[in-house]
């Protein structure tokens, strides 16, 4: 996928695309020094990482006032969503080198974000309207981490692979959640889980 194909697929403005190009250029440059993404995914960066993240944008509830991306790594999906216009994005990442990369991308692209260089459970509750995560941990664990940062009326949007359905079954034993499954645009076996009314207890849908 080319940047232009990404633009056609997502409808982002030329200015937003230029900022995402700068992000991609920095990622390729920094990848030579630190492992930001799987090396085999660099040739398919726009499909595998940028579109995978951007597909979350239309799912987000509106209005959204604060988004927290847990364990964001190289910034997917949180930093992409911030560049696309989501306000008050907080990125939680325990690796200091990745945090330095995130801050550099934010500086170059003139994107206002807050980077927390800490473990998720060590960050003070952030009162998020939306909590996101991608390729981070099983759903049951994600919900435990998200609970402290999520407002009572908040939503979780998690990008999951083929194990998503099994993870829902396991998480349902301890969590009461209203959920929606949305097919991934980038992974035939992948699912985006949009969760609301996250409470400890048995799930419903």
BALOBA-1460 file (C-alpha; in Angstrom, 3 decimals):
// residues 205
<rec num="1" residu="x" x="0.000" y="0.000" z="0.000"/>
<rec num="2" residu="x" x="1.254" y="3.449" z="-0.944"/>
<rec num="3" residu="x" x="0.608" y="6.617" z="1.088"/>
<rec num="4" residu="x" x="-1.770" y="7.725" z="-1.679"/>
<rec num="5" residu="x" x="-3.737" y="4.481" z="-1.409"/>
<rec num="6" residu="x" x="-3.884" y="5.001" z="2.342"/>
<rec num="7" residu="x" x="-5.305" y="8.485" z="1.741"/>
<rec num="8" residu="x" x="-7.938" y="7.138" z="-0.645"/>
<rec num="9" residu="x" x="-8.935" y="4.456" z="1.841"/>
<rec num="10" residu="x" x="-9.150" y="6.762" z="4.867"/>
<rec num="11" residu="x" x="-10.061" y="10.126" z="3.357"/>
<rec num="12" residu="x" x="-7.422" y="12.021" z="5.355"/>
<rec num="13" residu="x" x="-6.423" y="15.490" z="4.187"/>
<rec num="14" residu="x" x="-3.207" y="16.202" z="2.309"/>
<rec num="15" residu="x" x="-1.824" y="17.929" z="5.419"/>
<rec num="16" residu="x" x="-2.584" y="14.898" z="7.600"/>
<rec num="17" residu="x" x="-1.016" y="12.578" z="5.030"/>
<rec num="18" residu="x" x="2.139" y="14.712" z="4.978"/>
<rec num="19" residu="x" x="2.408" y="14.443" z="8.772"/>
<rec num="20" residu="x" x="1.919" y="10.677" z="8.596"/>
<rec num="21" residu="x" x="4.610" y="10.482" z="5.889"/>
<rec num="22" residu="x" x="7.006" y="12.285" z="8.239"/>
<rec num="23" residu="x" x="6.077" y="9.765" z="10.949"/>
<rec num="24" residu="x" x="6.764" y="6.855" z="8.584"/>
<rec num="25" residu="x" x="10.115" y="8.334" z="7.496"/>
<rec num="26" residu="x" x="11.205" y="8.723" z="11.126"/>
<rec num="27" residu="x" x="10.131" y="5.173" z="11.924"/>
<rec num="28" residu="x" x="12.206" y="3.726" z="9.094"/>
<rec num="29" residu="x" x="15.198" y="5.809" z="10.224"/>
<rec num="30" residu="x" x="14.903" y="4.906" z="13.926"/>
<rec num="31" residu="x" x="14.198" y="1.249" z="13.138"/>
<rec num="32" residu="x" x="17.858" y="0.923" z="12.149"/>
<rec num="33" residu="x" x="18.825" y="1.633" z="15.783"/>
<rec num="34" residu="x" x="15.969" y="0.264" z="17.879"/>
<rec num="35" residu="x" x="13.333" y="-2.370" z="17.200"/>
<rec num="36" residu="x" x="10.144" y="-0.313" z="16.910"/>
<rec num="37" residu="x" x="8.142" y="-2.781" z="14.788"/>
<rec num="38" residu="x" x="8.746" y="-6.273" z="13.461"/>
<rec num="39" residu="x" x="11.474" y="-5.915" z="10.798"/>
<rec num="40" residu="x" x="9.462" y="-7.971" z="8.311"/>
<rec num="41" residu="x" x="6.568" y="-5.478" z="8.569"/>
<rec num="42" residu="x" x="8.568" y="-2.415" z="7.480"/>
<rec num="43" residu="x" x="7.945" y="-2.987" z="3.722"/>
<rec num="44" residu="x" x="4.185" y="-3.041" z="4.407"/>
<rec num="45" residu="x" x="4.207" y="-0.173" z="6.910"/>
<rec num="46" residu="x" x="1.234" y="1.719" z="5.465"/>
<rec num="47" residu="x" x="-1.043" y="-1.318" z="5.403"/>
<rec num="48" residu="x" x="0.200" y="-3.210" z="8.446"/>
<rec num="49" residu="x" x="0.580" y="-0.328" z="10.890"/>
<rec num="50" residu="x" x="-0.858" y="2.953" z="9.605"/>
<rec num="51" residu="x" x="-4.105" y="1.660" z="8.067"/>
<rec num="52" residu="x" x="-4.474" y="-0.870" z="10.871"/>
<rec num="53" residu="x" x="-4.427" y="2.060" z="13.317"/>
<rec num="54" residu="x" x="-6.466" y="4.498" z="11.195"/>
<rec num="55" residu="x" x="-9.375" y="2.060" z="10.874"/>
<rec num="56" residu="x" x="-10.085" y="2.693" z="14.565"/>
<rec num="57" residu="x" x="-10.872" y="6.390" z="13.922"/>
<rec num="58" residu="x" x="-14.471" y="5.999" z="12.633"/>
<rec num="59" residu="x" x="-15.282" y="3.590" z="15.467"/>
<rec num="60" residu="x" x="-14.468" y="6.095" z="18.220"/>
<rec num="61" residu="x" x="-17.452" y="7.563" z="20.088"/>
<rec num="62" residu="x" x="-18.084" y="11.268" z="19.585"/>
<rec num="63" residu="x" x="-17.390" y="13.618" z="21.153"/>
<rec num="64" residu="x" x="-14.167" y="12.238" z="22.566"/>
<rec num="65" residu="x" x="-12.218" y="14.288" z="25.091"/>
<rec num="66" residu="x" x="-9.358" y="12.002" z="26.113"/>
<rec num="67" residu="x" x="-7.870" y="8.812" z="24.671"/>
<rec num="68" residu="x" x="-5.356" y="6.578" z="26.416"/>
<rec num="69" residu="x" x="-3.297" y="4.113" z="24.350"/>
<rec num="70" residu="x" x="-1.787" y="1.408" z="26.567"/>
<rec num="71" residu="x" x="1.609" y="-0.065" z="25.702"/>
<rec num="72" residu="x" x="1.688" y="1.919" z="22.478"/>
<rec num="73" residu="x" x="5.186" y="0.881" z="21.348"/>
<rec num="74" residu="x" x="5.921" y="2.844" z="18.160"/>
<rec num="75" residu="x" x="2.652" y="4.762" z="18.513"/>
<rec num="76" residu="x" x="0.062" y="2.430" z="17.000"/>
<rec num="77" residu="x" x="-2.784" y="3.205" z="17.132"/>
<rec num="78" residu="x" x="-2.636" y="6.192" z="19.515"/>
<rec num="79" residu="x" x="-0.201" y="8.484" z="17.724"/>
<rec num="80" residu="x" x="-1.846" y="7.879" z="14.333"/>
<rec num="81" residu="x" x="-5.218" y="8.771" z="15.879"/>
<rec num="82" residu="x" x="-3.735" y="11.940" z="17.408"/>
<rec num="83" residu="x" x="-2.379" y="13.026" z="14.025"/>
<rec num="84" residu="x" x="-5.818" y="12.321" z="12.525"/>
<rec num="85" residu="x" x="-7.366" y="14.744" z="15.011"/>
<rec num="86" residu="x" x="-8.245" y="12.914" z="18.237"/>
<rec num="87" residu="x" x="-7.679" y="15.397" z="21.108"/>
<rec num="88" residu="x" x="-5.766" y="14.886" z="24.362"/>
<rec num="89" residu="x" x="-4.102" y="11.570" z="23.508"/>
<rec num="90" residu="x" x="-2.033" y="9.923" z="26.249"/>
<rec num="91" residu="x" x="0.506" y="7.266" z="25.236"/>
<rec num="92" residu="x" x="1.718" y="4.817" z="27.895"/>
<rec num="93" residu="x" x="4.985" y="3.034" z="27.093"/>
<rec num="94" residu="x" x="7.535" y="1.535" z="29.501"/>
<rec num="95" residu="x" x="10.475" y="1.523" z="27.031"/>
<rec num="96" residu="x" x="12.343" y="4.850" z="27.321"/>
<rec num="97" residu="x" x="13.806" y="4.591" z="23.811"/>
<rec num="98" residu="x" x="10.361" y="4.169" z="22.280"/>
<rec num="99" residu="x" x="9.158" y="7.137" z="24.334"/>
<rec num="100" residu="x" x="11.990" y="9.228" z="22.867"/>
<rec num="101" residu="x" x="10.835" y="8.182" z="19.398"/>
<rec num="102" residu="x" x="7.216" y="9.106" z="20.181"/>
<rec num="103" residu="x" x="8.231" y="12.546" z="21.410"/>
<rec num="104" residu="x" x="10.355" y="13.124" z="18.302"/>
<rec num="105" residu="x" x="7.465" y="12.191" z="16.006"/>
<rec num="106" residu="x" x="5.185" y="14.511" z="17.965"/>
<rec num="107" residu="x" x="7.734" y="17.348" z="17.620"/>
<rec num="108" residu="x" x="8.296" y="16.868" z="13.894"/>
<rec num="109" residu="x" x="4.599" y="16.479" z="13.096"/>
<rec num="110" residu="x" x="3.536" y="19.212" z="15.549"/>
<rec num="111" residu="x" x="1.134" y="16.845" z="17.298"/>
<rec num="112" residu="x" x="0.104" y="17.527" z="20.889"/>
<rec num="113" residu="x" x="0.309" y="14.316" z="22.921"/>
<rec num="114" residu="x" x="1.293" y="13.275" z="26.450"/>
<rec num="115" residu="x" x="3.820" y="10.449" z="26.764"/>
<rec num="116" residu="x" x="3.970" y="8.446" z="30.005"/>
<rec num="117" residu="x" x="7.235" y="6.519" z="30.301"/>
<rec num="118" residu="x" x="6.003" y="3.971" z="32.848"/>
<rec num="119" residu="x" x="4.250" y="0.671" z="33.286"/>
<rec num="120" residu="x" x="0.478" y="0.908" z="32.736"/>
<rec num="121" residu="x" x="-0.369" y="-0.003" z="36.327"/>
<rec num="122" residu="x" x="2.029" y="2.665" z="37.649"/>
<rec num="123" residu="x" x="0.365" y="5.594" z="35.862"/>
<rec num="124" residu="x" x="-2.144" y="7.558" z="37.941"/>
<rec num="125" residu="x" x="-5.750" y="7.129" z="36.719"/>
<rec num="126" residu="x" x="-6.224" y="9.268" z="33.610"/>
<rec num="127" residu="x" x="-10.016" y="9.486" z="33.317"/>
<rec num="128" residu="x" x="-10.173" y="8.381" z="29.691"/>
<rec num="129" residu="x" x="-13.228" y="8.421" z="27.460"/>
<rec num="130" residu="x" x="-11.535" y="5.789" z="25.287"/>
<rec num="131" residu="x" x="-8.773" y="3.271" z="26.035"/>
<rec num="132" residu="x" x="-7.030" y="1.552" z="23.111"/>
<rec num="133" residu="x" x="-4.442" y="-1.200" z="22.766"/>
<rec num="134" residu="x" x="-2.971" y="-3.178" z="19.887"/>
<rec num="135" residu="x" x="-1.058" y="-6.477" z="20.041"/>
<rec num="136" residu="x" x="-0.375" y="-5.995" z="23.739"/>
<rec num="137" residu="x" x="-1.919" y="-8.702" z="25.953"/>
<rec num="138" residu="x" x="-4.933" y="-11.033" z="26.304"/>
<rec num="139" residu="x" x="-8.285" y="-9.258" z="26.714"/>
<rec num="140" residu="x" x="-8.694" y="-10.258" z="30.347"/>
<rec num="141" residu="x" x="-5.429" y="-8.529" z="31.233"/>
<rec num="142" residu="x" x="-6.220" y="-5.490" z="29.055"/>
<rec num="143" residu="x" x="-9.492" y="-4.951" z="30.893"/>
<rec num="144" residu="x" x="-7.730" y="-5.098" z="34.253"/>
<rec num="145" residu="x" x="-5.283" y="-2.416" z="33.136"/>
<rec num="146" residu="x" x="-7.914" y="-0.294" z="31.392"/>
<rec num="147" residu="x" x="-10.282" y="-0.238" z="34.356"/>
<rec num="148" residu="x" x="-8.137" y="2.194" z="36.366"/>
<rec num="149" residu="x" x="-7.892" y="4.685" z="33.491"/>
<rec num="150" residu="x" x="-11.439" y="4.467" z="32.123"/>
<rec num="151" residu="x" x="-14.339" y="6.754" z="33.029"/>
<rec num="152" residu="x" x="-17.535" y="4.870" z="34.026"/>
<rec num="153" residu="x" x="-19.101" y="5.747" z="30.663"/>
<rec num="154" residu="x" x="-15.865" y="5.079" z="28.770"/>
<rec num="155" residu="x" x="-15.221" y="2.754" z="25.840"/>
<rec num="156" residu="x" x="-12.402" y="0.307" z="25.060"/>
<rec num="157" residu="x" x="-11.263" y="-0.317" z="21.492"/>
<rec num="158" residu="x" x="-8.827" y="-3.209" z="21.193"/>
<rec num="159" residu="x" x="-7.299" y="-4.587" z="17.992"/>
<rec num="160" residu="x" x="-7.098" y="-8.350" z="18.255"/>
<rec num="161" residu="x" x="-5.889" y="-11.209" z="16.061"/>
<rec num="162" residu="x" x="-7.506" y="-14.586" z="15.519"/>
<rec num="163" residu="x" x="-7.512" y="-15.280" z="19.268"/>
<rec num="164" residu="x" x="-10.035" y="-12.486" z="19.881"/>
<rec num="165" residu="x" x="-13.077" y="-14.758" z="20.140"/>
<rec num="166" residu="x" x="-11.420" y="-17.109" z="22.622"/>
<rec num="167" residu="x" x="-10.266" y="-14.116" z="24.661"/>
<rec num="168" residu="x" x="-13.836" y="-12.791" z="24.776"/>
<rec num="169" residu="x" x="-15.029" y="-16.136" z="26.124"/>
<rec num="170" residu="x" x="-12.366" y="-16.138" z="28.833"/>
<rec num="171" residu="x" x="-12.891" y="-12.497" z="29.789"/>
<rec num="172" residu="x" x="-16.667" y="-13.003" z="30.009"/>
<rec num="173" residu="x" x="-16.163" y="-15.189" z="33.067"/>
<rec num="174" residu="x" x="-14.975" y="-12.198" z="35.089"/>
<rec num="175" residu="x" x="-16.197" y="-9.123" z="33.220"/>
<rec num="176" residu="x" x="-19.613" y="-7.704" z="32.443"/>
<rec num="177" residu="x" x="-19.166" y="-5.947" z="29.089"/>
<rec num="178" residu="x" x="-21.320" y="-4.866" z="26.208"/>
<rec num="179" residu="x" x="-19.303" y="-5.591" z="23.098"/>
<rec num="180" residu="x" x="-19.315" y="-5.268" z="19.335"/>
<rec num="181" residu="x" x="-17.053" y="-7.179" z="16.964"/>
<rec num="182" residu="x" x="-15.836" y="-5.258" z="13.909"/>
<rec num="183" residu="x" x="-13.899" y="-7.114" z="11.179"/>
<rec num="184" residu="x" x="-10.369" y="-5.834" z="10.623"/>
<rec num="185" residu="x" x="-9.675" y="-4.123" z="7.289"/>
<rec num="186" residu="x" x="-6.060" y="-5.269" z="7.334"/>
<rec num="187" residu="x" x="-6.135" y="-8.791" z="8.772"/>
<rec num="188" residu="x" x="-8.644" y="-11.388" z="7.495"/>
<rec num="189" residu="x" x="-8.419" y="-13.194" z="10.843"/>
<rec num="190" residu="x" x="-8.415" y="-10.010" z="12.931"/>
<rec num="191" residu="x" x="-11.175" y="-8.302" z="14.900"/>
<rec num="192" residu="x" x="-11.628" y="-4.912" z="16.511"/>
<rec num="193" residu="x" x="-13.411" y="-5.275" z="19.832"/>
<rec num="194" residu="x" x="-15.462" y="-2.232" z="20.807"/>
<rec num="195" residu="x" x="-16.395" y="-2.593" z="24.469"/>
<rec num="196" residu="x" x="-18.738" y="-0.513" z="26.612"/>
<rec num="197" residu="x" x="-20.139" y="-0.719" z="30.136"/>
<rec num="198" residu="x" x="-16.985" y="-2.409" z="31.378"/>
<rec num="199" residu="x" x="-17.667" y="-3.840" z="34.832"/>
<rec num="200" residu="x" x="-16.400" y="-6.822" z="36.770"/>
<rec num="201" residu="x" x="-19.027" y="-9.592" z="36.539"/>
<rec num="202" residu="x" x="-20.533" y="-11.762" z="33.783"/>
<rec num="203" residu="x" x="-20.650" y="-10.381" z="30.224"/>
<rec num="204" residu="x" x="-23.651" y="-9.567" z="28.095"/>
<rec num="205" residu="x" x="-24.065" y="-8.524" z="24.459"/>
